[in-house]
Amino acid sequence: MPPRVMVLVKVSFIINCNIEAAREHGTYQLIRQEMDFNGKPKQMTLNGNTEIAAAALDYREKGSNR
């Protein structure tokens, strides 16, 4: 029987995060940011625009404190 070979693959995926604001009688604004979800905690602060003052993305381990 030939020896077994184990291959470890690092999983990482990139997601486009979209935050949108639309007013019935006003502007339509969109904040778009790409974020790499690679298993390492990460925080990003996004610049605001006309309708959204600011936003933040927080990627952390499940169950960790906020």
C-alpha positions, 0 to 999 in steps of 0.5 A, spaced: 500 500 500 502 506 498 504 511 503 498 516 504 499 524 503 496 529 507 495 536 504 494 542 508 490 548 505 489 555 508 482 557 507 481 564 505 476 568 502 474 575 500 468 578 500 465 585 498 462 589 504 456 594 501 453 599 506 447 603 502 443 608 504 437 610 500 432 616 502 425 616 499 426 623 497 433 624 497 440 621 495 442 614 494 449 613 497 454 606 497 460 605 501 463 599 498 469 595 502 473 589 500 475 584 506 479 578 506 477 573 511 483 569 513 481 567 520 485 572 523 481 578 527 481 584 523 478 591 524 477 596 518 474 603 519 470 606 513 470 613 511 463 616 511 459 620 505 453 624 505 448 620 508 453 615 513 457 619 517 462 613 518 462 605 519 466 599 521 467 592 520 470 588 525 472 580 524 473 576 530 473 569 533 466 567 535 464 568 542 470 573 543 468 580 547 465 586 543 
